[in-house]
């Protein structure tokens, strides 16, 4: 899931070298913290949050396959 989130984020941003993902694992859930350059926050969120919602949907679908719940936090 971490690699998937990194791949999706790097495809959207202008500075792919600044993309980092931190993982906090719980028993049934995983929190993925997406760190991007401050200038790229708007690109990751998108108009009316559409890109962020799409990224979260894809990551959640991947988590369901593993029997877990995923939460994506976008941090600049």
C-alpha positions as protocol buffer text, in pm:
chain_id: "A"
residue {
  index: 1
  type: UNK
  ca { x: 0 y: 0 z: 0 }
}
residue {
  index: 2
  type: UNK
  ca { x: 284 y: 236 z: 80 }
}
residue {
  index: 3
  type: UNK
  ca { x: 439 y: 183 z: -263 }
}
residue {
  index: 4
  type: UNK
  ca { x: 102 y: 229 z: -432 }
}
residue {
  index: 5
  type: UNK
  ca { x: 44 y: 562 z: -258 }
}
residue {
  index: 6
  type: UNK
  ca { x: 395 y: 681 z: -347 }
}
residue {
  index: 7
  type: UNK
  ca { x: 344 y: 585 z: -710 }
}
residue {
  index: 8
  type: UNK
  ca { x: 10 y: 767 z: -733 }
}
residue {
  index: 9
  type: UNK
  ca { x: 143 y: 1081 z: -561 }
}
residue {
  index: 10
  type: UNK
  ca { x: 461 y: 1099 z: -770 }
}
residue {
  index: 11
  type: UNK
  ca { x: 251 y: 1089 z: -1088 }
}
residue {
  index: 12
  type: UNK
  ca { x: 61 y: 1402 z: -981 }
}
residue {
  index: 13
  type: UNK
  ca { x: 323 y: 1633 z: -826 }
}
residue {
  index: 14
  type: UNK
  ca { x: 589 y: 1857 z: -980 }
}
residue {
  index: 15
  type: UNK
  ca { x: 857 y: 1752 z: -729 }
}
residue {
  index: 16
  type: UNK
  ca { x: 843 y: 1371 z: -705 }
}
residue {
  index: 17
  type: UNK
  ca { x: 1166 y: 1360 z: -502 }
}
residue {
  index: 18
  type: UNK
  ca { x: 984 y: 1533 z: -213 }
}
residue {
  index: 19
  type: UNK
  ca { x: 716 y: 1261 z: -184 }
}
residue {
  index: 20
  type: UNK
  ca { x: 743 y: 1048 z: 131 }
}
residue {
  index: 21
  type: UNK
  ca { x: 496 y: 810 z: 293 }
}
residue {
  index: 22
  type: UNK
  ca { x: 498 y: 731 z: 665 }
}
residue {
  index: 23
  type: UNK
  ca { x: 306 y: 429 z: 789 }
}
residue {
  index: 24
  type: UNK
  ca { x: 145 y: 388 z: 1131 }
}
residue {
  index: 25
  type: UNK
  ca { x: 5 y: 38 z: 1166 }
}
residue {
  index: 26
  type: UNK
  ca { x: -266 y: -64 z: 1406 }
}
residue {
  index: 27
  type: UNK
  ca { x: -432 y: -399 z: 1457 }
}
residue {
  index: 28
  type: UNK
  ca { x: -703 y: -350 z: 1195 }
}
residue {
  index: 29
  type: UNK
  ca { x: -615 y: -17 z: 1040 }
}
residue {
  index: 30
  type: UNK
  ca { x: -322 y: 154 z: 871 }
}
residue {
  index: 31
  type: UNK
  ca { x: -262 y: 529 z: 866 }
}
residue {
  index: 32
  type: UNK
  ca { x: -62 y: 642 z: 565 }
}
residue {
  index: 33
  type: UNK
  ca { x: 79 y: 993 z: 597 }
}
residue {
  index: 34
  type: UNK
  ca { x: 162 y: 1142 z: 258 }
}
residue {
  index: 35
  type: UNK
  ca { x: 428 y: 1414 z: 279 }
}
residue {
  index: 36
  type: UNK
  ca { x: 463 y: 1637 z: -29 }
}
residue {
  index: 37
  type: UNK
  ca { x: 631 y: 1969 z: -106 }
}
residue {
  index: 38
  type: UNK
  ca { x: 424 y: 2270 z: 10 }
}
residue {
  index: 39
  type: UNK
  ca { x: 375 y: 2382 z: -351 }
}
residue {
  index: 40
  type: UNK
  ca { x: 231 y: 2042 z: -448 }
}
residue {
  index: 41
  type: UNK
  ca { x: -42 y: 2017 z: -184 }
}
residue {
  index: 42
  type: UNK
  ca { x: -298 y: 2174 z: -417 }
}
residue {
  index: 43
  type: UNK
  ca { x: -211 y: 1930 z: -694 }
}
residue {
  index: 44
  type: UNK
  ca { x: -252 y: 1629 z: -466 }
}
residue {
  index: 45
  type: UNK
  ca { x: -585 y: 1755 z: -333 }
}
residue {
  index: 46
  type: UNK
  ca { x: -720 y: 1869 z: -670 }
}
residue {
  index: 47
  type: UNK
  ca { x: -1027 y: 2075 z: -749 }
}
residue {
  index: 48
  type: UNK
  ca { x: -1289 y: 2020 z: -480 }
}
residue {
  index: 49
  type: UNK
  ca { x: -1075 y: 1737 z: -342 }
}
residue {
  index: 50
  type: UNK
  ca { x: -1136 y: 1505 z: -635 }
}
residue {
  index: 51
  type: UNK
  ca { x: -779 y: 1379 z: -675 }
}
residue {
  index: 52
  type: UNK
  ca { x: -741 y: 1322 z: -300 }
}
residue {
  index: 53
  type: UNK
  ca { x: -1070 y: 1132 z: -294 }
}
residue {
  index: 54
  type: UNK
  ca { x: -962 y: 917 z: -589 }
}
residue {
  index: 55
  type: UNK
  ca { x: -627 y: 838 z: -425 }
}
residue {
  index: 56
  type: UNK
  ca { x: -801 y: 747 z: -98 }
}
residue {
  index: 57
  type: UNK
  ca { x: -1048 y: 522 z: -283 }
}
residue {
  index: 58
  type: UNK
  ca { x: -770 y: 330 z: -458 }
}
residue {
  index: 59
  type: UNK
  ca { x: -568 y: 286 z: -138 }
}
residue {
  index: 60
  type: UNK
  ca { x: -877 y: 177 z: 58 }
}
residue {
  index: 61
  type: UNK
  ca { x: -957 y: -82 z: -209 }
}
residue {
  index: 62
  type: UNK
  ca { x: -603 y: -215 z: -180 }
}
residue {
  index: 63
  type: UNK
  ca { x: -636 y: -230 z: 199 }
}
residue {
  index: 64
  type: UNK
  ca { x: -960 y: -428 z: 180 }
}
residue {
  index: 65
  type: UNK
  ca { x: -773 y: -701 z: -6 }
}
residue {
  index: 66
  type: UNK
  ca { x: -544 y: -729 z: 296 }
}
residue {
  index: 67
  type: UNK
  ca { x: -836 y: -722 z: 538 }
}
residue {
  index: 68
  type: UNK
  ca { x: -744 y: -384 z: 684 }
}
residue {
  index: 69
  type: UNK
  ca { x: -877 y: -28 z: 687 }
}
residue {
  index: 70
  type: UNK
  ca { x: -661 y: 245 z: 537 }
}
residue {
  index: 71
  type: UNK
  ca { x: -662 y: 615 z: 620 }
}
residue {
  index: 72
  type: UNK
  ca { x: -466 y: 857 z: 400 }
}
residue {
  index: 73
  type: UNK
  ca { x: -352 y: 1188 z: 549 }
}
residue {
  index: 74
  type: UNK
  ca { x: -200 y: 1453 z: 323 }
}
residue {
  index: 75
  type: UNK
  ca { x: 72 y: 1658 z: 493 }
}
residue {
  index: 76
  type: UNK
  ca { x: 264 y: 1944 z: 335 }
}
